[in-house]
Amino acid sequence: MLTSVTFGASRFFAKQSPTRAVQYKPWRVASNSNARKQYTTMSSDKIPYDNDNIFKKILAGTIPSYKIFETEHAYAFLDAFPTARGHCLLIPKAEGYATMMDLPEDVAANVLKELPRLSRAVKEATAADGITIMQNNGPASGQVVFHAHVHVIPRFEGDEKVKLAGAQDGMITKEDATEVMAAIQAKLD
């Protein structure tokens, strides 16, 4: 069942679930072209930056958040739809970057240098057994809000919240490793 949910001044759509709401991309359910026009700044991998995204609104102060800390370049806050108690997000204050792949090196460095501090605080505050640091780029990876961000999720033994699938075909062969390694190295800037 698809339900419209209002969070502050922002409206987005959520599927009802017994454990948590799952945010859906508003342009997939919007019927008018105005909803799609807000996605105007294109990122390098052709994923548009959403000029009306909820994180931009949080940074502007038009949508409330549970701020953990703020620096000149970064903003950390509790996820509105947490996977676990204490689930936080770390975002750049710089606008126009839909994914981490779009961030200039200096912007990325200024944001990501705060990641160890946030991770330690979340782990200690929640008495977690571990921390998952997760980052998605593009719809195929599960990214929903198109403003670069990093998830910091407290983990507990046996919680089964976030897991990587096992190896798809066992251990990589020398031939496959050599081929994919060369392809990746050829694309490095």
Secondary structure, 3 states (H helix, E strand, C coil): CEEEEEECCEEEEEECCCCCCEEECHHHHCCCHHHHHCEEEECCCCCEEECCCHHHHHHHCCCCCCEEEECCCEEEEECCCCCCCCCEEEEECCCCCCCHHHCCHHHHHHHHCCHHHHHHHHHHHHCCCEEEEECCCCHHHCCCCCCCCEEEEEECCCCCCCCCCCCCCCCCCHHHHHHHHHHHHHHCC
